[in-house]
Amino acid sequence: MESGTGFDTRPVSGTGIGLRSRHIGQILSERPNLPWLEVLSDNALARGGLVPAQLTAIREHYPLTLHGVGMNVGSLDPLDWDYIRRIKELASRLEVSWISEHICFTAHGGHHSHDLLPLPNTEEALHHIVRRIAEVQDFLGQQIVMENASSYISYRHSTISDGEFIGAMAEQADCHLLLDVNNAYVNQVNHGTDALELFQQLPLDRVREVHLAGYEDKQSYLLDAHNSAVSPPVWALFRELVALKPGIPTLIEWDNDIPPLAVLIEEAERANNISSPDEPGE
């Protein structure tokens, strides 16, 4: 791999929040006690997205990570190297600690989806995504962090569990993992899987980050909506994960119906109370 990308220059620990444009002014003026912030890569790259000067100012006070949905590593379409180059340049400019993406595909035949589409859990799909992650990491000069995605369909051709697939992918591609607890719970309800079993099957030494978010109950299924506070069953699963491996950097992810900054900070403090052995319980 290449070196000198500027990654891993600032340590990340504790519970951070996702940086959203409506909160930038308040964060810059008040400088709340947050250990780190996550920037949505695609928002930062988009025309009219997060202003570079604002991100540069934020970077001066907080460690940053990048989280994206556009690498399309699970697709059969060719990798978009211009897009990945722009991500690399953004990561270097902001001196981010790491880049995260999703275990999914988001486009096929040049047609882009508005959702994260799941892969079948087969050996063929595993070998494909391992190769693509390795190619991306070679270009970036750094390991990336891959997130388990929520899903609303399953494949009859799947031959291995989510945990076995994700664990083998991480080991074979030599990448890190982002464990989204809300996604694990959504899939548990939607597909009848066992989220705790997923945690137990993963190589937890490769889990670099945890996401906590809210879902929307559609009665017949759960929607990974990121539009509400973390739900009680997700908090319960988070406690189970902390018992298996405490101290993983954690993020409160809230993308829609975004509340005041104080609400996100309160959610982050609750996560810290659970995850840190040095903090009192709730």
N, C-alpha and C positions, 0 to 999 in steps of 0.2 A: 504493500500500500504506500501511497504518497504520504509525506509528512508535511508539517507546517501549515495545517488548515486553521489553526487557532482554536480548535475544540479542546474541551477539558481544561481550559485555563482557569475556570472559576468553579469551585466546589458547590454542589447542590445538596441540601439536606433539609429535613423538616417538610412542612406542607406549604406549597405555593398555590397560586391561583392562575387561571388563564387570563392573559392580558386582553381586555376588550376596549375598543376605541372610546366608549362612553366614560371609561374610568381613567384614561390617560392623564387628563388635566388634573384630576384630584390626586392621583398618585404622585405626579411631579410636584404639586404644591404642598401636599401633606406628608409625603414620604412615609406611608404606614409601615409598620414593622412586619414586613413579609420577607421570608427567606429567599424566594425566587419567583420568577414569572415565566409562563409559557406563551410563546408567540405562535399564532397560526401562520404557518409558512405562506399559504396561498393568499391570505389577506394581506400580508406584507408585500407580496409580489404583484398583487392586482393593481391596475391603474385606478387611482382614487382610493386605494387602501390605506393602511397605516402609514403615516408620514415618516419618511426616513429620519428626519431631524428629531422627531419625537422618540423614535426607537433608540436613536443614539443617546438621547438624554436619559431615557429609562435605563439603558445599559450601564451608564455611569454609576448607578445606585443599586442595581439588582442583577444577580446572575440570570441569564436567559437560556431557555431551550427553544427549539423549533419543533413544531408538530404539524404534519402535513397529511393531505389526502390525495395528492396528485401524482405520486411516483408510479402507481399502477404496476407494482412489481409482480402481481399475480397474473397479469394479463398475457395473452399470446401476442398482443401487439408489440412492435419494437419499443424498447425503452426510449423515452423522450430525453435525449441527452442535453438538448438546449435547456429544458426545464430543470434538469438535475444540476446543470452548470450554474443556473441562476440561484438554485438553493444553496449550492456550495459557496457562491460569492456572498450571499446574504448571511450565511452562517459565519463566514470569516469576518465580515464587516461587523457583525454584532458580537463576535467572540462567544458564540453560544457554547454551552457545555455539551450538548448532544443534539442530534436530529432524530425524531421519531416518525414512524410511518405505520401503515396498517397492513395486516395480513389479509389481503383481498385483491380484487381487481376493480377498477373504476371506469374502464373503457374497453370496448371490443370493436374491432373493425373500424376504428376511428370515431365511433359514436360514444359519447361520454355519458355516464350514468349520474344521477343525482343521489346515488346511495353507494355504500361500500358493499360490493357483491362478494359473497363467500366462495371459497374454493372447495372442491370436493376433497375429502380427506383420503387421498390415494397416494401410492408411491410415486406415480407419474407426476401428480401435482406437486408433491414434496420436492422431487428432484428439480422440477422447473423453477419453483420459487427460490430454492437454495442457490441455484446458478445465478438467478437474476439479482438476488441480494448480494452475492459475492461480487458481481460486476459493478453494482452501485457502490459498494464499499471500496473497491479498488479505485474507482474514479474519485470518490470523496476523500480517500486516504484516512478513513476512520470507520469504526464499527457504527452501525445504526441500531436504533431501538425499535423493535417491531411489536405492534399492539394487536392483541386478540380483538376481533371485531364482533359486533352484534349481528345477528342474522334472522331472517324470517322465512328461509327455505332450507331444506336439507337435501342431500343427494343419496339416491339409492346405491350409487356406486362407491360410496365411502366405505373404507375397510378398516380404518383406525380411528380412535377417539381424537377429540380436539387436543387434549393434553399430550397424547403421543405424537400427534402431527406437529404441534407447536414446539414441543421439546426437541424432537428430532431436527426440525428446521433450525432452531437456535444453535444446536451443537454442530450440525453439518455446515451451516453458513458462517459459524463463529460470530453471531450477532448477539445483541442484548435484547431483552424483552421489556415491554411495557404491559403490565397486567391491569386491565380495566375491570374493576370489580363489578361495576354496574352492567357492563356487557356480559360478563359471566352469569350474572343473575338473570338478565333478560333472556339469554339463551337457555338457561335452566328452565324457565317458565315456558318459553316458546317451543322448546324441543324435548323437554323431559330429561335433560342431562343433569349432571351433578356438579355444581360449581366448586364445591370443596374438593371433589375428586380431581377436577382440573388443576387446582392449586397443587395438590399432592403429586401430580404427575409431572409437573414442570421442574426444570432445573432452576431452583430458586436463586442460586448464585448468579444466574444471568438476568434476573429481574432487577432492572435499574430504576424503574419508576412505576407508580401506581396511580390510576385515575379513579376518582369518585365522582359520580354524577347522578342526575335524577332521570327517571323514566316517566312515560305516560301510559296509564293503564287503559287499553282499548277493549277491555272485557275479554275478547277472545285471544288477545296477545298483548305483549308489552312492546312499546315503541321506545327506542333509545333516543329520546327527544332532547335531553340536555336542557330542559326548560323549567326545572324545579329543584328543590333541595334534595339532598341525598335521602333515600327512603330507609325506613327501619330495617328491612331485610338486607339491604346493601351494607348498612352499618354493621349488622351482625356478621356478615361475611367478611368484612374488613377486619373485625376483631379476630376471626378465625385465621385470616392471613397473617396478621401481626403475631399471633401465637406461633405460627410456623417460621416466620422471619420478620423480626421487628426492625424498625429503623429504615425502611425503604422510603426514599423521597416520594412524597405523595402530592397529588394535585387535585384541586376542586375545579371541575370542568362544567361551565354553565354557558351555553351558546345562544339560547333563545329565551325570550321574555327575561332579559338580563336584569337582575335586581340591583339595588344600590350596593356600592362597594362594601359597606359595613356588613351586609348579609353574607357575602363571599368570605370576608375575613372571619366572621363567626363560624361558618362551616369549616374553615381551615383550622381554627382553634379547636373545634370539636375533634377533628381528625388528629391533631397533635396530642390531645388528651388521651386518645386511644393508643396512638402509635409509639409515643415516647415513654420508656420505662421510668424516666426521671420526673414525669409530670403526674399530678394527681388524677385519679379517674374522674368520670363525669359526675 
